[in-house]
Amino acid sequence: MGSFTDYAETQILNHIFGGISLPVFTAYAGYFLTTPGETGPGSEPAGGGYARVALDSSYWSVPTTGAIQSTKDIVFPRATANHGTVVGIGIWDSAVGGNCWVYANLTDTEVIENRDSLIILPGGVTHIFSSTGWGYYLQNAILSHIYRAIPAALAPTLYAAYCTSAPSATAFGTEPGGTYARIPVANNMSNFTTVSGGVKSSAVPIEFPLAAALQGTITHLGFLTASTGGELLAYGALNPSKTVDINDQLVFLAGDVTFSLD
């Protein structure tokens, strides 16, 4: 399982780069009779005893390396009429109405007739944070927030950094010397644009200090939670890479840095 809807992507990006706290909610599982997608959920059964199922934190594993899995039976109410063929499932923030955050198409569809009950066995739901360029710290925090109602920490200040070796979801790359320093960026909607087409961008220049020595070839830009050390939030490759020599200054203009969960 698991892809974020456009609604969820906007909320998540505004949290990471915009300083807007994610709403905390109990996750509700629902199922679809028509194919769900990023722009919206599929159609749920109308009546016939159908209801979404509340899933508290006990239903989910603690996420690691950007993956979370169901740990208990997810049992939907017994149908009182024919529902049709179930083709997908979703995670919502409300028992009725509300917003769909996650959707998935079923590997095997299931016909639900009168007196049937859809049961998803332990391990039957897995969500892997498939979008690249995000640290495991952030991936796990977002999954815990959505599935386990554990609020994801909000970083009031982000620290832009660059490196000369490839980062990974576990750790940022090698940062240079030569008067290099991370640059603080206040995490608010003035410094980052609103999400458009699933993409959020920097809205102000990010200017690093003038290099006092050769720093080498800069390959990646990243954002962390502290001026030194801290947790890695996001990273991406420069296109093209940039050699920073003595008296050079690396500057990213407004709009140069973009973020997406697609």
C-alpha positions, 0 to 999 in steps of 0.5 A: 500500500500506500500513496499520499493523496494530493491533499495529504501531500499539501499538508505534509509539505506545508508542515516541513517547509512552511511551519504549519502543524499537521492536524492530529487525528485518529486514522479510519480505514475505508474501502473503495468500489472504484479506483482511487487516485492521487487527486481523490478517493474512489467511491465507498459503498452507500449504506448496506451496513458499510462503515469506516473502521477506527484504527488507533496506534495499536494497529500499527508497527513503529515505523522504521526506515520509512515503512509502517505495517498493520499488526492486527486484523482490520475488521469491517462491519458485516454487510447488510446488502451487496456492496460490490467489488472492493478494488482499493482502500484508504486512510481517512481523518474522520469516520464520515466525510473528512479527508482521504490521506492515503490510498492504495489499489488492492493486489487482489480485489474482493467481492463483498455480498450481503452478510460478508465482512472484509477482513485485512489480516496483520501485515496486509497493509504496508505503507512504504515512504516511496518518495526519494530525497527525504531522511528516515527521521522525517519519513518515520515521523510523518508515518507515525503522525498519520497512522499512530496519531503521534504529532510530528515535530515542527522545526521552527528554523530549517538549516540549509546545507551543502555537501561534496558527497552523496547523502542518504536517508540515514545521513547527510553527505560530507560538508566542506570547510573554508568558512562554510556554515549552514544557513538558517531559514525561518520555517514559515509561508513567507520563505516557502511558496504555497504548493502548486501542482504538488510542488513547493519552492523556496520563496527567498534567496539562500546565500551561503558565506563566501568561501575562504578556501577551495571547498570542492565540487558541491553535489547536493543541497539539504535541510536539517534541524540544527546548525550542526548535527541535527536531523536530516529532513530533505536533500537533493542533487544539484543540477549541475554540480558546482565547484566552489573555489576560494572567494566563490559564494553559492547562492540559490535564488527564490524558486531555485529549490523545489520539493515534491512528494511525487 
